[in-house]
């Protein structure tokens, strides 16, 4: 589905739907129109797109990653998955509101000098999956433990909210596809809380993450 241009033009006014941080954190020059050309390493994601819809990176941003701040991944070495939440209550479910939220996450990570958004995939409340950082690079989502670790984040605060059924279904299917593609063993699916001092991915999502470890690929 093509995002309506009218939604994109209002992105600056909708930032509050996702991020409670001061607007000063997101300079105007960092808000870009979607679907513009960019130079991003292309990874074959047909193992996902043959089974489910995936919004590719160029559909929501024209901000290219900064390779000087990224570490190239060994594509055959991914051996675990970590699930997160963004930590901000997500109220908007339209594609325009979601893209504003994605912008907020990306711009916040750029201010932290990550070189790009930290997560490889993002899942909104409608169950749509969005491509984030290219799998050609290790992520930036668990301090000191990003090598071989695929980062998936659900938009929302799951200490306060509950994930939607479409969100959970998309998470389960995506995790299964990624596990199968990279031969990720049982017991190698984590919540951020398992690897660091954090509440992420929240008490209302973490039990679902734990159940993923019990499912066969």
ABEGO torsion letter per residue (X at the ends): XBBBAAAAAAAAAAAAAABABBAAABBAAABBBBGBBBBBBBBBAAAAAAABBBBBAAAABABBBBAAABBBBBAAABABBBBBBAGBBBABABAAAAAAAAAAAAAAAAAAGAGBBABABBBBAAGBBBBBBBAABBBBABBGAABGBBBBBBBEBAAABBBBAAAAAAAAAAAAAAAAAAGBBBGABBBAAAABBBAOAEAAAAAAAAAAAABBX
